[in-house]
Amino acid sequence: MIEARHLRVLRAVSATGSFSAAGRELGCTQPAVSQQMKALEASVGTPLLIRTGREMRLTQAGEALTRHAAGIIAGLTAAEEEVAAIAGLRAGRVRLVSFPSGSSTLVPTALAALRAAHPGTRVSLEEAEPPRSVEMLREGDCDVTLAFRYEGAATAAGSAGAEEWDDLVVRPLLTDRLVGLVPEGHRLARAGTVAIGDLADEPWIAGCPRCRAQLVEVCESAGFTPRIDFATDDYPAVVGLVGAGLGVAVLPELAIESVRPKGARTVTVEPALRREIVALTLPDLAQVPAVAATLDQLARAAAR
């Protein structure tokens, strides 16, 4: 019989490439990892790993089992949490992943309300941008993820199409407008509304990979390719670079909300640019009370 703990070990070995590295990730010894892998191979009746030099390579059977492991583990987690709730335990655990501007705006309000309503529920927070955050959800490494996609963006440019989330439970939260950011002394700082084409000759500061792809797509549709001098996932760094006069940027209002734009001014950009903010989870996990409560509090925080 295949045990969940053995599947977790297999996933760790697959991800790290060795028993010793998997042991460090799981907090156990290399012999313990080896012993559990032998037990798993005995259960399935076929080799799952082949040693190649210092690394371990999955056999075809190992690849198949690893592919199914995330869904199996997520299903078991959902079953354990739901059974605990049915049994009347006032406890729960939620692993939340969010992109940075969501972490600084939506998440604190939602988690404070969740703790007040359900003090026994524990929530851990990790930061990641989509699409990596969505991959973490599918791989069983989190229970809820905050993600975003740009309105009208092409999937070829690195943005999420509607079909990318078809297998997930999607909880819409809000529509986040993007605004332009220019230095205070810029010729367009007091223009109010700026056409994206008016910034064609400016140096640009770009954000995360998905945001950069969207920026390039929008600029190219306006007839130019932006000259990106700096790229950073850190929104305060983007604001600081613009404030220092090193370029212009387009940022979500959610990002600017938690940053004091010293030395920079915001302007409305035409055509209007927006991104959809959502909370995602797996269908099995959506039935878990602690996960459902987290989704509810994120929606309430967004409504505020």
C-alpha positions as CSV (number, residue, x, y, z in Angstrom):
1,M,0.0,0.0,0.0
2,I,1.3,3.4,-1.0
3,E,1.7,5.8,2.0
4,A,1.4,9.6,1.8
5,R,4.7,10.0,3.7
6,H,6.5,8.0,1.1
7,L,5.0,10.1,-1.7
8,R,6.3,13.3,0.0
9,V,9.8,11.7,0.2
10,L,9.6,10.8,-3.5
11,R,8.7,14.3,-4.5
12,A,11.6,15.7,-2.4
13,V,14.1,13.3,-4.0
14,S,12.7,14.2,-7.5
15,A,13.0,17.9,-6.8
16,T,16.5,17.9,-5.2
17,G,18.1,15.0,-7.1
18,S,19.6,13.2,-4.1
19,F,18.7,11.4,-0.8
20,S,20.9,13.7,1.3
21,A,19.4,16.9,-0.2
22,A,15.9,15.5,0.2
23,G,16.7,14.7,3.8
24,R,17.7,18.3,4.5
25,E,14.5,19.6,2.9
26,L,12.4,17.2,4.9
27,G,14.3,17.5,8.2
28,C,15.4,13.9,8.4
29,T,18.5,11.8,7.7
30,Q,19.7,10.4,4.4
31,P,19.4,6.8,5.7
32,A,15.7,7.5,6.6
33,V,15.1,8.8,3.1
34,S,16.7,5.7,1.6
35,Q,14.7,3.4,3.8
36,Q,11.4,5.1,2.9
37,M,12.2,4.9,-0.8
38,K,12.9,1.2,-0.5
39,A,9.6,0.7,1.2
40,L,7.8,2.6,-1.5
41,E,9.5,0.6,-4.3
42,A,8.5,-2.6,-2.4
43,S,4.9,-1.3,-2.2
44,V,4.6,-0.7,-6.0
45,G,6.8,-3.6,-7.0
46,T,9.1,-1.8,-9.4
47,P,12.2,0.5,-9.2
48,L,11.4,4.2,-9.0
49,L,14.9,5.6,-9.0
50,I,18.2,5.0,-10.8
51,R,21.5,6.4,-9.4
52,T,23.5,8.3,-12.0
53,G,26.7,9.5,-10.5
54,R,25.9,11.5,-7.4
55,E,22.3,12.2,-8.5
56,M,19.1,10.1,-8.6
57,R,17.1,9.9,-11.8
58,L,13.4,8.8,-11.9
59,T,12.4,5.7,-13.8
60,Q,9.3,5.9,-16.0
61,A,7.3,4.5,-13.1
62,G,8.9,7.0,-10.8
63,E,7.9,9.9,-13.1
64,A,4.3,8.6,-13.3
65,L,4.0,8.3,-9.5
66,T,5.6,11.8,-8.9
67,R,3.2,13.3,-11.4
68,H,0.2,12.0,-9.4
69,A,1.7,12.6,-6.0
70,A,0.7,16.3,-5.7
71,G,-3.0,15.6,-6.3
72,I,-2.9,12.6,-4.0
73,I,-1.3,14.7,-1.2
74,A,-3.7,17.6,-1.7
75,G,-6.6,15.2,-1.6
76,L,-5.4,13.6,1.6
77,T,-4.8,17.1,3.2
78,A,-8.4,18.0,2.3
79,A,-9.7,14.8,3.8
80,E,-7.7,15.3,7.0
81,E,-8.9,18.9,7.5
82,E,-12.5,18.1,6.7
83,V,-12.6,15.1,9.0
84,A,-11.1,17.2,11.8
85,A,-13.8,19.9,11.2
86,I,-16.6,17.3,11.2
87,A,-15.2,15.9,14.5
88,G,-15.6,19.4,16.0
89,L,-12.0,20.4,16.3
90,R,-11.7,24.2,16.3
91,A,-8.4,24.2,14.4
92,G,-7.1,24.4,10.9
93,R,-4.0,25.2,8.8
94,V,-3.8,27.3,5.7
95,R,-0.7,27.8,3.6
96,L,-1.1,31.1,1.7
97,V,1.0,32.3,-1.2
98,S,0.7,35.9,-2.4
99,F,2.4,38.3,-4.7
100,P,4.1,41.2,-2.9
101,S,1.6,44.0,-3.4
102,G,-1.2,41.6,-2.3
103,S,0.9,40.7,0.8
104,S,1.1,44.3,1.9
105,T,-2.5,45.4,1.2
106,L,-5.1,42.6,1.1
107,V,-3.4,39.9,3.2
108,P,-2.9,41.7,6.5
109,T,-6.6,42.8,6.8
110,A,-7.8,39.4,5.8
111,L,-5.6,37.5,8.2
112,A,-6.4,39.8,11.1
113,A,-10.1,39.2,10.6
114,L,-9.5,35.5,10.2
115,R,-7.6,35.3,13.5
116,A,-10.3,37.2,15.3
117,A,-13.1,34.9,14.0
118,H,-11.1,31.6,14.2
119,P,-8.2,32.0,16.6
120,G,-7.4,28.3,16.3
121,T,-6.6,28.6,12.6
122,R,-3.0,28.9,11.7
123,V,-1.9,30.6,8.5
124,S,1.6,30.7,7.0
125,L,2.5,33.2,4.3
126,E,5.0,32.9,1.4
127,E,5.6,35.3,-1.4
128,A,5.7,34.3,-5.1
129,E,4.6,35.9,-8.4
130,P,2.4,34.1,-10.9
131,P,2.8,31.8,-12.7
132,R,5.1,30.3,-10.0
133,S,2.5,30.8,-7.3
134,V,0.0,28.9,-9.4
135,E,2.5,26.1,-9.9
136,M,3.0,25.9,-6.2
137,L,-0.8,25.4,-5.7
138,R,-0.9,22.6,-8.3
139,E,2.2,21.0,-6.8
140,G,0.6,20.8,-3.3
141,D,3.0,23.3,-1.8
142,C,0.2,25.7,-0.7
143,D,-3.6,25.8,-0.1
144,V,-4.5,29.2,-1.4
145,T,-2.7,31.5,-3.7
146,L,-3.3,35.1,-4.7
147,A,-2.7,35.7,-8.4
148,F,-3.4,38.2,-11.1
149,R,-3.9,38.4,-14.9
150,Y,-4.1,41.3,-17.2
151,E,-7.3,42.2,-19.1
152,G,-7.0,41.4,-22.8
153,A,-3.4,40.2,-22.5
154,A,-2.2,37.5,-24.8
155,T,-1.0,34.2,-23.3
156,A,2.1,34.3,-25.6
157,A,3.2,37.4,-23.8
158,G,3.4,35.6,-20.5
159,S,0.0,36.5,-19.1
160,A,-2.7,34.1,-17.9
161,G,-5.4,33.2,-20.3
162,A,-8.8,32.1,-19.0
163,E,-7.9,28.4,-19.7
164,E,-4.9,28.5,-17.4
165,W,-7.1,28.4,-14.3
166,D,-9.8,26.1,-15.7
167,D,-8.9,23.3,-13.2
168,L,-8.9,25.6,-10.2
169,V,-11.5,27.3,-8.0
170,V,-11.3,31.0,-8.8
171,R,-12.5,33.6,-6.3
172,P,-12.5,37.0,-8.0
173,L,-11.4,39.7,-5.6
174,L,-11.0,43.1,-7.4
175,T,-9.9,44.8,-10.5
176,D,-6.6,46.7,-10.0
177,R,-6.0,49.7,-12.3
178,L,-2.5,50.5,-13.5
179,V,-1.2,54.0,-13.3
180,G,1.9,55.7,-14.8
181,L,4.7,56.9,-12.5
182,V,7.0,59.7,-13.6
183,P,9.6,61.9,-11.8
184,E,8.2,65.0,-10.2
185,G,10.1,67.2,-12.6
186,H,9.0,65.3,-15.7
187,R,7.4,67.2,-18.5
188,L,4.2,65.1,-18.0
189,A,4.1,65.1,-14.2
190,R,1.1,67.4,-14.1
191,A,-0.6,66.2,-17.3
192,G,-3.3,64.2,-15.4
193,T,-3.8,61.8,-18.3
194,V,-1.0,60.5,-20.5
195,A,-1.1,58.4,-23.6
196,I,1.3,55.5,-23.4
197,G,2.7,56.6,-26.7
198,D,3.8,59.9,-25.1
199,L,6.3,57.9,-23.1
200,A,7.9,56.1,-26.1
201,D,11.3,57.8,-25.9
202,E,11.6,57.4,-22.1
203,P,13.8,54.9,-20.2
204,W,11.6,52.4,-18.4
205,I,11.7,50.7,-15.0
206,A,9.9,47.4,-15.2
207,G,8.5,45.0,-12.6
208,C,8.0,41.2,-12.4
209,P,8.4,39.0,-15.5
210,R,4.7,38.8,-16.1
211,C,4.4,42.6,-15.6
212,R,7.3,43.2,-18.0
213,A,5.7,41.0,-20.7
214,Q,2.4,43.0,-20.3
215,L,4.3,46.3,-20.5
216,V,6.1,45.3,-23.7
217,E,2.8,44.0,-25.2
218,V,1.0,47.3,-24.5
219,C,3.8,49.5,-25.7
220,E,4.2,47.5,-28.9
221,S,0.5,47.8,-29.6
222,A,1.0,51.6,-29.3
223,G,3.8,51.4,-31.9
224,F,7.0,51.3,-29.9
225,T,9.2,48.9,-28.0
226,P,10.1,50.3,-24.5
227,R,13.7,50.7,-23.6
228,I,13.9,49.0,-20.2
229,D,16.9,50.2,-18.3
230,F,16.0,48.6,-15.0
231,A,13.9,45.6,-14.0
232,T,13.1,44.6,-10.4
233,D,10.3,42.6,-8.6
234,D,10.6,45.1,-5.7
235,Y,7.9,47.8,-6.1
236,P,9.6,50.3,-3.6
237,A,12.7,50.0,-5.7
238,V,10.7,50.8,-8.8
239,V,9.3,53.9,-7.1
240,G,12.7,54.9,-5.8
241,L,14.3,54.6,-9.3
242,V,11.5,56.7,-10.8
243,G,11.8,59.3,-8.0
244,A,15.5,59.5,-8.7
245,G,14.7,60.5,-12.3
246,L,16.1,57.3,-13.8
247,G,13.0,56.5,-15.8
248,V,9.2,56.0,-15.9
249,A,7.1,53.1,-15.0
250,V,3.5,51.7,-15.0
251,L,2.5,50.2,-11.6
252,P,-0.7,48.7,-10.2
253,E,-2.5,51.0,-7.7
254,L,-2.4,48.2,-5.2
255,A,1.4,48.4,-5.3
256,I,1.5,52.2,-4.9
257,E,-1.0,52.0,-2.0
258,S,1.7,50.6,0.3
259,V,4.6,52.8,-0.9
260,R,5.2,56.5,-0.4
261,P,6.1,57.7,-3.9
262,K,8.8,60.2,-2.8
263,G,10.0,62.3,-5.8
264,A,7.5,60.7,-8.2
265,R,4.0,61.5,-9.4
266,T,1.2,59.2,-10.6
267,V,-0.6,59.9,-13.8
268,T,-3.6,58.2,-15.5
269,V,-2.5,56.1,-18.5
270,E,-4.5,55.7,-21.7
271,P,-5.5,53.2,-22.9
272,A,-6.7,52.0,-19.5
273,L,-4.7,49.1,-18.2
274,R,-6.1,46.8,-15.6
275,R,-5.4,43.5,-13.9
276,E,-7.8,41.0,-12.3
277,I,-6.8,40.0,-8.7
278,V,-8.1,36.5,-7.7
279,A,-7.7,33.9,-5.0
280,L,-7.2,30.4,-6.2
281,T,-7.4,27.0,-4.6
282,L,-7.9,23.4,-5.7
283,P,-11.5,22.0,-5.9
284,D,-10.8,19.5,-3.1
285,L,-9.3,22.1,-0.8
286,A,-12.2,24.6,-1.4
287,Q,-14.3,22.3,0.8
288,V,-11.9,22.6,3.8
289,P,-13.5,25.0,6.3
290,A,-10.2,26.9,7.1
291,V,-9.5,27.4,3.4
292,A,-13.1,28.5,2.7
293,A,-12.9,31.0,5.6
294,T,-9.6,32.4,4.3
295,L,-11.2,32.9,0.8
296,D,-14.1,34.7,2.5
297,Q,-11.9,37.0,4.4
298,L,-9.7,37.8,1.4
299,A,-12.9,38.7,-0.5
300,R,-14.1,41.0,2.4
301,A,-10.7,42.7,2.5
302,A,-10.8,43.3,-1.2
303,A,-14.4,44.8,-0.9
304,R,-13.1,47.3,1.7
